[in-house]
Amino acid sequence: MGGLPTSKTVYAFAAGPADPKIMFAGLREGAFKSTDGGESWRKLNAAPKDVASIAIHPTKPEMVFIGTAPGKIFKSTDGGRIWRRQN
């Protein structure tokens, strides 16, 4: 899979309910996004690190949530470009 670090562990994964080609992967190093079913990935530089969980809103695919290992929750309303802490 191009773009994901091959020597790192993926701790969280989510695929879009409406469009399964949209995928997010969470690693300790941050979050990555694919829009082509995993053929290529790009790092979401603004995403938090230590990603432990990812969820995509079922009817609003641009709304994505990340939970981190330290227990913080972040929300993006633009598909992962900008993240805001929720707690």
Protein Blocks (a to p, Z undefined) as FASTA:
>chain_A
ZZiafkbccfbdcddfklmmbccdddfkbccddfegomaccddfkbcehifbdcddfklm
kbccdddfkopacddfehomaccdfZZ
